[in-house]
Amino acid sequence: MSASALSRLAEQAGILPEYLDQSGTETRITSDRTRIAILRALGIDASSEAACEAELARRAEQERKTPLAPVAVVPEGATPLLVSSPDIFRDVPYELVLALESGETRTSSGRVRADGAIALASLPAGYHTLKLRLRDREAEQLRIVAPARCVHPSEVLAGKRGVGITLQLYSVASERNQGIGDFTDLATIARWAGERGASFVGVNPLHALRNIAGEISPYSPITRLFKNPIYLDVEAIPELRESERARALLRSSREEIAQLRATDRVQYERVQALKMSILAELHRAFERLPEGSQRWRAYRAFVAEQDPELTAFVSFQARANPELPVDLHRYLQFEIDRQLAFVAEKARAAGLRLGIYQDLAIGSAKVGSDTWAFPDLFVTGASIGAPPDGYSKDGQNWGLPPIDPGALRAGRYRYFIRLVKNALRHAGALRIDHAVGLFRQFWIPEGLSGKEGAYVRFPADDLLGILALESRRQGAIVVGEDLGTVPAEVPSALHARGVLSSRVLYFERDANGRFLRASEYERDSLTTANTHDMPTLEGFFRGRDIDIKREVGLIASDEDAKRAREERRREKRELFRRLSNEGLLQPGDSDDSQVRAAVHAFLERTPASLVGIALDDLLGEEEPVNVPGVTPEKFESWTRKLHQPVEQWTCDDDVEGALPLSGARRLGE
């Protein structure tokens, strides 16, 4: 029996007919109800077979009339230009104009071959514009020539492993910041890490947020293109010297700043209000500078490079904050870029061979700058999430609007290109959250549950090609977070493109639940003990995560909590046995810092290309930074500060002792 029009249309739209669940034992079929709902979210009428047939016919006619795809991502070397519908254009005369990214122009003419191909000379890696005339038709294509692979750690680290410190920047306490970790704190930590032989310092996503209650998750930003001004160190901005009013505000705010520093949780709204009042004065001082000054020239160059996306973001911010000057938001992004460049420079000077490792969230908030500026790109009638698994029997709805892969391609991947470029600015490595999203994303249509969601295919080959191109240009390593429900073909596809996998100690076990030997870990990976969604080492050892889950209702009963604690005791025994077998933990080693040091030494012993050591674990933090699936009323995720200011823990022997081998050798050597 031939496939229904609905099935064929869903296939063309990229809706997968089925998927294998996380256990690898159950195949879940996409229902017609889900197909119709996702197509509706994409603006496609699939309410009947007749409507589906009409849409299929429309698509076929559109393809027949269009000689070229709007964009093509091709490998380096001589790759022919492929004309659509070769039966129509076979042996037709053509004229071709190719504008290279360098400014060079190449022209050619001839006839289309029988297979619809036009020969092209080898092109350099980059973004080139191709214009084709066929009889009375003209078409244009962005031709992206991509290298085969991203930069590999061995190319940057001279064959050595890279060991670094990972942290949540907002959580950093200090005796000088304004109540939240900032770029000056990050520079201080980078210098400290560099002195101990680290290769990188990794941070949470720095994307722009509203910084108000309920909208502080770094993984649900208003935009992924630009960054959060709350991380600016206002005292490091050059205009402070020129603005007596800004200095006066700082002096009069000393008590408020002291209170914000003293809290054990970040007070986002208060910190933002304080900083914005000072930043507005600094912007006024900037506007008074001579337009021919070096600072103004650098500002204009930054704006020119970032437009038109920057102006769209600024327009959104102006609508959301009418009391603030419009151009203030451009100025803030300019200063963020300057301070982050300063951090990167200091990191390299301190010996961090990779410098700063940044993080890219999978999506943007439903009501934010990205969805406002790119309304045709984002799908408002669905959300991305995760299918049902052992952590959530109903699946997870993250409330993030998906990108329409067809619209992304029609827009010549401009949004994705800008996204990757900006994510890699001043970075030596980039972590991509939920990297499986480059291949497919789990969509939950509006009004349906996570059980009724389905996967939608994304143009992975093209997106990975763009990643490889930008990785090479920046000289940066790319890490894909490939945990959870991941198709078997994804890790191999990532590795083929030079993207590292993610490996987490808590998950690396055999079929019997025993922790793997260090030698069994994957080489092309970033290996860590945990992630921001998991308990810290101290929390794991003490079962604090179990207590919290019971308190917030994620564990339904005391009996279930009791079983979870029994299982945790078994897990601890297995972990301690593995550490002992590796010769890293001796009988009687019960000091917390000794156990954490043993875990870190174990991670460093693996063959993994990169090893990340969480600052939370170095300091022995027990409370997690995030409890997924819980509202702020039950648990205040993304607010917990480190219990020691940076000025203290950088001189703390216990912290030093929690480093691999208790500091007996430098990290990574």
N, C-alpha and C positions, 0 to 999 in steps of 0.2 A: 504494500500500500504506500502511495506517495505521501510525503510529509504534508501536513496541513499548511495553509498559507500563514497561519499564526506562527507555526514552528519555524518556517522559512524566514519570515520577517524577524522573529526573535533572534535567529542565528545571524542574520545580517547586522542586527543592532548590537551583537556581541553578547547576548544573554546565553549563558551556558545551560545546556539541558539538564545537567546533573553535576554533582560533586561528591567526592569521598570525604567523609567526616574525619575529625582529628584522630579517632581511634584506628582509622584505616580499615574498618570492618563494615561500615554502613554507607551505601550509596544513596544520596538524597536527590530525588527527582524534582525538577522545577515544574510547578503546576501551571496550567493555562491561566489560572487566576493571577498568579504572580507575573507571568509574561505580560498579560494585558495591563497590569498595574504599572510595571516598569516602562513599558512602551508609552503609556499615558503620561508618565512623568517626563519622558523624552519628547513629549509633544506629538506623539504618533497615535492616530486613531486605530485601535485594533479591536474595536468592539464587536466586529463580525468578520466572517471569512471574506465577505465582499470588500469590506474596508481594508483588510490586509492585502488582498489581491490588488486593489487600487494603489496602495502605497508601494507595493513591489513593482508595479508597472511604472509608477512615477520615478522610482529610483533607477530602474533600468534605462529609461529614456534620458534621465539626467546624465548618467554615465556615458551613454552613447554620444551625447552632444559635447562632452568635455574631453578634449584631447589629452590633457595632462592632469595628474593628481596635483593638488595644491602644494604638496611637499613630498620630498623623497629623502630618506636617510640612507646613504650608500657607503660602502667601504672605500678606503683609499685604493687608488689604482684606476685603470680605465674601465668604467662601468657605463654601458649604453643607456641612453634615454629611452624609456618605454612609453609608447603612445597608446592610449586607451582605444579600444575598439579597432584593432588593426585591420579588420575586414573592410572598414570604411575608409581608412587613410592609407591603405597599401599602395605604394608607388606614387603617392601624392608628393608634389614638390614642397619643400619646406625652406624657411629662412630662420636661422637661429642666432640669437644674441645672448651671450653669456657674460654677465657682470660679476667678476670675482670680488671677494671680500676685500682684496688688496687695492681695488680700484681699476685693475686691468680689465679691458673688454675684449672678448673674442667673438668673432662672427664666423658663420659657416652656412652652407646651403647644400641641397642635394635632394634625394628622394627617400621617402620612408621605405625601409626594407619590408619584405613580405611578412616578417614576424612582428612588425610594428616597432622595430628598434631603429634608433639613430645613433651612430657611433659618436662617442665623445672622447676627447683626449683625457689623459689622467689629470685630475684636479687635486690641488692641495687640500688638506684638512681645513674645514671652515664652512662658512655660510655664504653661498653663492646664489645669485638670482638669474634665472634662465627664462627668456622670452621666446616663444615659438609661434611662427605664422604658418598656417596650413590653409591654402586657398584663401577663403574669406574669414577664417577663424583664427583668433589669437588666444594664446594661453600663457600663463606665467607659473613658474614653479620655484619654490625655495629648495635648493639642492644642498643638503647638509652632508658633507663628506666627513665621516667619523673614523677615528682610529679604532683598531680592533679591541683594545683593552684600556681600562683605567690604569692609573699609576699603581704599581705594586709596592708594598712596603720595602721590599728588598732594593728597589731603585732609589729610595730616599734614605733608608737606614743603613746602607752599605752592607747588607746581608745580616745585620743584627736584628734582634727582636725589638719591638717598641713597647715599653712599659710606661703607663701614664696614670694620672690622677683624674677621676671623673667626679663632678660635683654639680649641685643645683645652685646656681649663682645667687638667686634670691635668698637662699638660706644662710649665706655667709654673714656672720656677725663680726663687727670690728669696732674699735674704739674711735673711728673717725668717719664712718659712713653715715648716711642719713636715714638709717632704719631698715635698709635692704642692701644686700650685696651689690657692689657696683664694679665698673670696669677697673678702677684703681685697685680694689680688692683682688680682682682677677689677675692683674699684673703682679701683685705681691705674691699670690699663690704660685703663679708661673715661675717667678724667680726662685721661690723656695723649692719647687719641684725640680727645676733645672739644676739646682745645686746638689740634688740627690740623684742625679743621673736620669731623670725621667725624660721621655721623648715627647710627651704631649700632656695637655690639660684639656679635658673634655667638659663641656657645659650643656645644660638643658637648652631646648629651643629658646632663642631670644626674640621670637616673633612679637609683634605689637599686640597688646591686649587692651581691654577697657580698664583693667585694674580696679574693678568694682566687685562687690560681693557676687559670687556665683560665676564670675567671668575672669578667673585668674589662672586657669589651667594653661600652661605653655603649649599644650597639645590641642587647644581649641582657640586659636588666635583670630583676631579680626582680619588679619592678612598674614600671609607667609612671605610676602615680598619685602616687607620692611620691619624694623625692629622696635623694641619697647624702650621709650625714653626714660622709663623708671630706673634703668641701669646706668644712666649717666651720673658721673661724679660732678656735681655742679661746681665744686671748688677747683676742678681741673680745667674748666672752660676758659679760654684766653680772655674773653670779654669781662671776666670778673674784675680784672685790673682796671677796666674803664668804667665800671658801674658802681658808684657809691650806693645807689639804691639797692642793688643786689647784695652788696656787702652788709648794708644795714639790715636787710631782711634776714640774712644769715645770723647776724648778731642777736637780733630780737627773737630768733627761733631756737636759740640754744637750749632752752628748757624743753621745748617740744621735741627737738632732735634727741635729747638725752632720754626722754620717755620712749621714743620710737626705737632707740637702740636697746633699751632695757627690756622690751617685751620679748617673750619667748616665741611669738608668732609674728610674721610680717603683717603690718597694718597697711595694706595696699592703698586704700583710699586716702588715708591720712598722709602717707608718704608721697603719693602722687600730688595731692593738693599743695603740700609744702614745696615740693620740687618745682611744680609748674609755676608757682608764684615767682620763684627766683629765676627760672628759665625765661619767663616772659620779659623780665627786666634785662637779662643778658641778651635776649634777642633785640630789644630796643637799642642796647649799646652797639650791637653788631650792625644795625641799620645805619648808625651814625658814622661808621668807618668809611674812609674814602673808597669809592668804587674801584679805584685802581690798585688797592692794597692786595697783598698776596692772599690774605684771608678771603676777600671777595672773589678773587680770580679762582681760587680753589672751590669756592661755593658754586660759582657759575658752571665750572667744569663738572662738578658732581651732579648738579641739577640736569645739565644737558645729557649726561650719561644715563641718568635714571628715568628721564621722561620718555614717553607720556605716562608711564605707570605711576611715577611719583606724584605728578599733578593730580591724577585720579584719586590717589590715596589722600592727598592734602585736601581735596574737595570734600571727600567723605568726612574727614576729621573736622573740617570747618563747619559742616552741617551738624555734626554731633556735638561740637563745642563752640557755639556761636559767640561766646563771650571772649574767645581768644583770637588774636590776629591770625589771619589765614596763613601768612608766610612763616609763622612760627613753626608750623609742622614740617616745612621743608628744612628750616634751620636745624631742628632737632635731629632729623635723619642725617643731615650733613655732619653734625657734631658727633653723633653715634658712630658714624663711619670713621671719623678722625680718631676718636678714643679707642675704637676697636683696632684700628691700624697701629696705634701706639702700643696696645697690649700685645699684638702679634710681634711687633718689633722687639719689645722687651723679652718676650718668650724665646725668640730665636737667639737673642743676645745672651740669655741665661743658659743656653745649651739645649733647649727643647728642639729636637731635629724636625718634628712635625709641627710644633707650635700649638695653636689652638684647634681643638676638634669640636666642630659645631654639630648641631642636631636639626634635622628637618622633619617637622610634623607631617602627618599624612593628609590633613585637611584643614579647612578654614571654617570659622563659625558661620552659622546660617545667616545671622544678621551681622554683617561686617563689611569691610571695605572691598574684599575680593568679590563677594557676591553682588555688591552694589556696582562696582566698576566693570564687572564682566558678566552681565546678566544672561547672556546667551551661552556662557560656558558652564555655569553651575546649574544643577538640576535641583529644583526646590521641592519636587513632589516625592523625594526619597531621601534616605540618610544612609551613610555607610556605617558598617559595624562589623560584627563577627558572628558566625553561625553558632548554634548550640554546641557546647562542649562540656568538659568536666567542671569548668569553672562557672558556667552559666547555662542551665538547661533550656532556657528560652532564647539564648543568644544575647548579644550585646548591641544596643542601638546607641551609637556615639553622638547622634544628633548633628553630624557634619554633612553638609550637602555634597553629593558626589560631583565630579567633573564629567561632563558628557564627552566620551572619548571621540565621538564623531566631530563635535564642535572643536575639540582641542586640535584635531588634525586639520579641520577646515581653516582654523586660525593659524596654521603653519607652525604649531607648537610654540608660538611666541610666549605664552604665559609660562610654559614649562621651562623654556630657555632662560627667561628672566629669573624664574624661581631658582634654578640651579646656579646661575651666575651669582646672584645675590647671596645664596646660601654659602657659596665658596669664597666670598670676599674675605680676605685676611684669615683664611682657614687652611690648615695643612691636612685636615681630614674632615670628612662629612659622614655622619650617621644618618641613614634614611629610615625613619620609623615605619614599620609595617611595609617592608620592601616588596612584599608580595603584591602590594597595590600597584606596582609597575606592570604587573601581569594581569591581575584581575582584582576586583573589589566586590565585597559583599554588600549588595544593595537591599535595603528594607523599604519597600514602598510605604507611603503615608497610609496609615490606617491598618496596616498589617503587622503581625508580630515578627520577631526575629526568626521564628520557626518557618515563616513563609518567605523569607528572603531568598535571593539567588545571586550568583556571581555574574559579573559583567566583565567581559574581556577588554583589556587595554593593549595598545600597540607597544608591547614590551621591547621588541627589537629596536624600534625607533627611539624610544625613551632611553634605553641603555646606550645607544649610540651617542646621543646628545650628552649623557653623563660622561662617557669616555672622552668625548671631545673637550668638555669643560674641565674634567679631571686633569687631562694632559696640559691644558693651557694654564691651569693654576698650580700644577705639580702637586696635586692633593690626592690622598687615598680616599676611597669610598667604601663604606661599610653598610651592608644591608641587614636590617633587623628582620630575620627570617624565622622567628619563633611562632608557635601556635600552629594553626591549620595551614600547612604549606604543601602545595602539590609537589610530587616527587621531582618534576622537571625543573622547578624553580632554582634550587641550590646549584645545580649543574649549569644552568643558564647564567646565573650570577657569576659563578667562577669563570665561565668562558669569557666573560667581559671584564674580569679582573676585580669584581666586587667581592669584598670579604663577607663571610657569614658571621652570625652572632652565636656564641656558645656561652651558656650560663651554667655555673657549677651546680645549682639546685636541680637542673634538668638533665645533666649528663650522667645517666645511669644505664645499667644493663636491664635486661628483661626481668631480673629478680629484684630490682630496686637498689642494687649495689652501685656505689659511685665508681665511675670509670677511673682507670689509672691515668696519670698525667700524660703518659706517652700515647694514649688513645685519643687525645683531643685533636681536632682538625687543625691543620697548619694554616690554611688560608682563612683565618677567622680573627675576630676580636673576642677574647675570652674574658668574662667577668664572673664575680661571685653571684651577682644579682642585677636587677634593673630597678628603675624608679617605681615600677608597679609591684615590687616584691619586698619582703621584709629585709631589713638590714641583717648583717651577720649576728649582731647582738640580739636583735629582735627574734631572729630564727632560733638562736640557742635558748632564749628565755621563753619562747612561745608567745611573745607579745602580739604577733599578728593574729594568733588564734583568739586571744583575749579580745582584741578589737573586733574581729569578725563576729564574735558572740555578742558583744555590746551593741553592735549596729544592726544585727539581725541577719548577717550573711551566713552565720551558723544558727540553725533553727532552734536547737535545744541544748540543754546542759549535757545530755547524753551524747549528742553529736560532738560537742566540744571535748568531752572526755575522750572519745575515740580519736579525735584529732590530736590531742595531747599525747596519747599513747603512740600513735603513729609518728609523731615528732620525736619522741624519745628513741624510737627505733631508727629514725633517719639520722639522729645525732650519733648514735652508736656506729652506724655504718660510715658516717663521715669521719668520725674519730679513728675508726679502724683503717680507713683509707689513708688518712694523714700519718698514722703510725706505721703502716706498711711502707709508706714512702720515706720513712725515717725523718719526718718533719715534726712529729709530736711524740714526746717521751712519756712514760708512765709518771703520773704526778704533775704533769703540765696542766694546770687548771687556771692559771692567771688568764684573764680575758684577753689581754694584749698578746700573750703567747699563742693562744689559739687562733686569734685573728692573723697574727704573723705567719702561723703555719699554713693557714688557708692561702694567704697571699704568696707565700713561697711555693705552694703547690701550683697556683695559677702561673707563676713565673716559670715553673719547671715544664709546663706544657710546651709543645712545639708551636703554639699559636703565634702568628705574626705580630699581633698586638694584644696586650694584656692591660685591662683597665682595673684600677683599684679605687673603690669608692671612698671619697673623703669621709662620708658617714661612717664607714667601717674603720677607717684609721682612727677616728675620734671615739669609736664605741657607741655611736648613737643607737638607741633602742627603738625609738618611734619611727615609723615609716613616713615618707613624704607624701605618699599617695595610697589611698585605698580605693581601687577601681569600683565603679558601680554604686557609690555611696554619695548621698547629697551632703552639702556643707553643714547642714544642721546636725548630721550624725557624726561626721568627721571632717575636720578642716584640712583637706588636702592642699598641697602646694603652699603651705604657710609656715611649717615648722622650721625654726632656725637651728643652727648648730649651737650646742650648749657652751662652747668656748669661742671667744673672739679670736680672729686670725693672729693678732699680736701675741696671744698666749699659746695657742696650739702649735705654732711654728717653732716654739722653744720647748715643747713638752716632750720629756723622755718617753712617756707611754706611747705617744703618737709615733715617735721615732722607732720605738720597739715593735710597733705593729707593721712596720715596713718589712718587706721580704728579708728573711735571714737577719732580722733585728739590726739592719743597717750594716751587716758584715761586708756587704759589697754593694756597689751602686746598682740602681735599678736597671735591668735590661742587660747587664754585662755578664 
